[in-house]
Amino acid sequence: MSESSTESIRQQVDEIYQRESRRVFATLVRLLGDFDLAEETLHEAFAAAVAQWQKTGIPDQPRAWLVSTGRFKAIDSIRRHARFNEAQQEVAERLERVAVQNADRSDQDVEDDRLRLIFTCCHPAISPQVQVPLTLREVCGLTTEEIASAFLTSPSTMAQRIVRGKAKIRDAGIPYVIPNRDELPERLEVVLTVVYLVFNEGYSASSGDSLTRRDLSEEAIRLGRLLGELLDDAEVTGLLALMLLHESRREARTTVDGDLILLEDQDRSLWDQEKIREGTALVQQAIASGEVGSYTLQAAISAVHAGAQSAAETDWAQIVDWYDLLLQANPSPIVELNRAVAVAMHQGPDAGVELIDAILSRGELSEYHLIYAARADLCRRSGQTAEARAAYGQALSLVNQASERRYLEKRLRELDE
């Protein structure tokens, strides 16, 4: 095979890894019942793919090939590292029965190992403090640093939580299954939190050169649709609506060079109207159910933005009203911050700065770069140049995302011009 063909295969394998690796991992976890062995054999399977596919080409179903290869690599690993005792024999026999098991499960409502693994990581036996980080790491492949950033904590603390979660699954023998329908409601809240955090990391990455990661946001939307098939629930509908409405703006959020474009400056002709129509219809469906939760309220806010033909036509009064309801349903400093920005757009920047300062005076969000970025922008709008400069500096000292950093640096330079 020529050097160019070899490089092409490697690039395609990299793309398959980006798209499929966590699904392959989830299936291997179900088959092996062991996170570490699944991770080991996942990488061995992809290494084998690079070598084999250069000779034979990429198979029609690469994910199935990778799962099968990982399964055999696991058997080899068991034989290689330990005596083949009865417990190990049981694992090997279970692996050999995969095809039969898949056929037996064909009539289930949902056949998705990644969703199954999410429910496993969110099992009630696992500490709530651990459930979401564990899922983000093991199911979605986010790094410990990315997860720590999302939770505003240190990577070392987050790593300890994840290790505890994996140990609990192993020691308690927690099954890798989607729970029965009567068990779903008590597990759903955490699962929805996980799916939304995955989407957020894909829609606005916490670190790295790229502002967005399309693979993560698309996967979150796919999981949201699966949850909708599994359970008729207004908040599932609301979450799917919220993700679709946010995702509709993806192509307008950055320049060709990857620089951030704020909502008010976006070219709205680039917004995906099909996603907006679907998301808006789902919002209306969720509200009509009478069971309006925080995801539905957030989706309603996004629908107001989506319905405005221009930034100037945005109904900020209605958005503030929705935020008032959201703050009642889900009181948090992040919601307060978002509401403060909406109030500023409706009543003027000084009103927003006052609300932001109230949050900071309580010692909340002091390590969150966006609160300083918001304060800086509002101070800039009201002509408080010195205050804006100081706030931009605080935001820059905390930001990890490259495109956000460039945006803040640009704003800071503009103050000096």
N, C-alpha and C positions, 0 to 999 in steps of 0.2 A: 504494500500500500504506500502511495506517495506521501511525502511529508505534509502536503496540504490536506490530503484526505484524512490523515491521522489527526491533524489539528482540528479539522471539521468534526470528527467523531468526538474528540475531547470537549469541544464547545457544546455539542449536543448533549453529551453526558452531563456537563455542568448545568445546562438548562433543565434537564430531567431531574437532576438532584435538587435544584431550586424549587421545582414544581411538585415533585413526588416524594421526596425523601421522608417527610414526616408522616405521610400516609403509609409508606412502606414500613417505617418504624412502628407505627401504631399496630399494624397487622402482626409484625414480629413480636411485639410485646404481648399481644393476645395469644399467639402461638407458644411463646416460650415462657411467659409468666415471669420475666426477668428484664428489668430496664437495662442493666449494664450489658447483659449478653445480647439483647436486641440492638443496642447502640454499636457494639463491637461488630456484630455480623452485618449490620447495615453498611458500615464502611467497607467491610470485606466484600460485600456484594457489589458495591459501586466500583471498587478497585478491579474486581473480576470483570465487570462490564466494560471498563476501558480496554482491557486486554482482549476480551472475547469479541466485542462488537467491531473492533478494528479488522477482524478477520471475516466475520459473518454478516456484519451490518446490524443496525438497530432493529430488534424484533418489533412485530406489530403491537405487542402489549408489553412494553418495557417494565411497567410496574409489576405485572405478574411474574416476569422473568426474574426481577430483583427479589421478590418475596421468595420464590422457589429457591434461588441461589442462596439467599440468606438462611433459609431453612436448612439446607444441606451444610452450609458453613457452621451453623449452630451445632448440628450433630457431630461434625468433625471436631468442633471446639470442646464439646462435652467429652468425647473420647480421648482427646489429646491432653486435657488438663486434669482429669480425675478418673478414678476407677469407675467402670460402667456398672454401678450398682442398681438396685431395683428402682430407686427414685429416678435415676437417669434413664433407665430403660423405659419408664413410664413417659418421660418427656419425648423420647425418640418415637415411641409408638404413637403418641398424640400428634407429632409432626407428620407421621406417615398417614394419619387419618384426615388430613386437612381437606382433601377433596370431598370426602364423604360429609364432613362437618359442614362445609360450605353449602352442599346440596341440601342438607337437612334444614339449614337456616334460610333457605331461599324464599320462604313464605313469610318471613318476618317483615314488620312494617318498615324498618330501616336497616339496611345492610351497609354500615359504615364504621370501620374500625376506629377512625379518628374520633368520631362522636362517642363511640363506646369508651375510648380511653379518657375522654374529657369527663364523662360521668364517673369513671373509676377514680380519677384524681380529685373529683369533687365529692367523694363519698363522705357521709356524715361522720364516720369514724376518724377522719383526718381533720386536724385543727383548721378552723376557718381561715386563720392567718397564713396557713400553708397551702390551702387548696388552689387558690388562683395562681400564685407564683409557680407551684409545681406543674400546673397544667400549661402555663405559658412556656415553661422550659422544655418539658418532655413532649408535649403534644405539638407545639407550634414552633419549637426550635429557636425561640428568642434566647439571646445570651443572658447570662446572669446580670451583666451590667445594664442591659436594656430594661430588664425587669426591675432592677433596683431603682433605675431612674424613674420608671412609671410609678413606683411606690414611694419615691422620695426617701430612700434608705440606702445604706451602704451595700456594695456587692458582697462583702464578707458575711454580713447578716443575712442577706438573701440566700447565699449559698448554703448556709446552715439550715435554713428553713426547707430548702429543696431536698437536701440530704435526709432530713427528718421525715419528709413526706414519702420519699421512696422507701425508706425503712419501714414506715407504718404499713404501707401496702403489702410489702413482703411479709412482715411479721404477723400481721392480722389476717393474711390470706384473703384480702379484698378481691372479689371477682371482677374480671374484665367484661362487664355486661352492661347493656342499657337497662335501667331499672324498669320494673313493671309500671303500668300506667298509674296505679294508685300511689306509687312512690315518687312519681315525677315532680309534683308541685313543690315538695320540700327541697328538692335538689335543683330546681330550675333557676332560682335566683343567682346562685353562684355560677352556674353554667352560662347564663346570659352575661354575667359580668366578664367571664373569660372571653366569650366571643367578642364582646365589645372592645375589650382591651387589645385583643388581636387586631381587630379592625383599626383601632386608633394607632397602633404601631405601624400598620400598613399605610394609613392615611397621612400620618404625620410622624415619621420615624424619630425616635428619641435621640439618635446619634447617627453618625456616618455622613457620607458625602451627599446621598440622595435624600430629598425631603420626604419621598414616599416609597413604599414597597408594595407594588401592585399585587404581588403574589399573596401577601398576607391579607390585604383587604378583600381580594376576591375569594380567598379561602373562608374568611369570616362570613361573607355573604352566602357562600355555599352552605356553611354550617347553619346559618340562620334559616335558610330554606328547609334544610333537613329537620330542624327543630319544629318548624311550622307543620311539616308533614306528620311529625311524631305527636304533637300536642296542639290542640286548638286553644290558644291562649292569647289574650289581647297584647300582653307585653312582648311576646315573641313577634307578633305582627308589628308592634311599634318599633322594636329593635331593627327588624328587617327594613322597615320604612326609613328609619334614621340612617342606616348604613347606605341604602340606595341613594338617598337625597344628598348625603355628603359625597359619595363616590361620583355622583353626576357632575361634580365640579372639578374632578381630577385634572383634566386636560387644560384647564384655565388657571391652575394654581401655581404654575411655575413658567419661567421663560424657557426658551430653547437651551439656554445655558444652565438651567436648573435653579435659577434664582426665584425666591418666593414672591408671589403676587398676592396682595391682600384681597379679601372678598370685594371690597368697594372698587378695586381697580381691575377686576377680572373682566375679560371679554366674554360676556354672557352668551354670545352666539356659539361658544365652544362647549357650553354645558350640554350634557346628554339628556335630551328631552324625553327619551323613552324611560330612563331611570326616574326622571322627575315625575312623569305620569304614573308610573307604577308606585313610587314611594308616596306620592300624594294620595292616591287611592287607598293605599294601606293605612295611612294616617287616619283618613276618614272612617275606614272600617274599624280601626282600633278605638277611636273616640266614640263611635256609634255603639260599641259594646257596653259602654257605661263603666268599664273597669279601666280607668285611665291611670297609668303608672308613669314613672319617670322617663322611660324610654319613649313612650308615646308623646309625652310633653316636649321632650327634646326634638322629636321628629316634627311636631307641630311648629316649633320655632324654625326648623330648617325649611319646612314647607312655605312659611311666610317669605323667607329669603328667596326660595326657588320661584315663587310666584311674582316677584318684583321684576319688572322689565329693566330697571336700572337701579343703581345704588340709591339714587335720590328718591325713588318711588317706594323704598322700603317702609313698611308700616311699623316703625319702631315702637309706637304706643302699644300695638298688639303684641309685639315681641316682649315688651316689659311685662305685660299682663300674663303672658305664658310663663315668663321667668318667676313671677310672683307665685304662681301655682306650683312650679317646679321646686321652688325653695321650700314650700310647705311639704311637698311629697318627699323631697330628698335634700334636707338642709345640709349644706357643705360649703366650705370656703371657695371651692372651685365654681360652684353654681353662683355664689355671691359675686365672684369676680366677673363672670360672664354677664350677670345681671347689671353690674356696675357699668360695664362697657355699653350695654343696651340703653341704660339710663342716660349715659353721656351723649349718645347719639340722639336721644329724644329731647333731653333737657339742656344739654350743653356740657362741655368737657369738665368744668369745675365741679358739677354735681357728681360726675364719675370719679374724679380724683378724691373727693371727700369720702366716697364709699370704699374706694381702694385703701385709703389711709386707715380707715376703721378696721379693715381686715388685718393690715400689717401691725396696727397698734396692739392687736391681740396676740401677736407673735405667730400668726398663721401664714403659711405660704412664703415664709422668709427665704426659703431655698428654691423657690419656684421662679424660673427666669421670666415666665410670661406675665407675672403680676407686675414686674418692673418694666417690661416692654409695654404693657398696656398703660401704666402710669406715665411712662416717658412720652408715648404718643399723645395722650390727652394733655399733658403739660405743653407739648409742642403746639398742639392746636390752640391752646389758650394763650400762647405767647410767653410762657414761663420757661425761657431758654435754659437758664441755669439748672432749674429743677429737672428739665427734660434730659439735659446732658448727664446729670448725676444718675438718673434712673436708667438711661441707656447703658451707662458704665456698669451698673449693678447687674443688668440683664446679661451683658456680655461676659461678666465674670462667672456666670452660672450656665450659659447655654452650651450644649454639646453637639447640636446639629449644624452642619456646615452651612447650609443655605440660610438658615435663620441667623447664623452669625454674620454672614455677608449682608443680609438685610439690615441688621442692627448697626453694623459698621457704616453702611451707606447713610442711614438716617443720622447717625452721629456726625458724619462728615458734612451733611447738608446743614446742620445747625451752625457750622463754622463758616459757611459760605456767605 
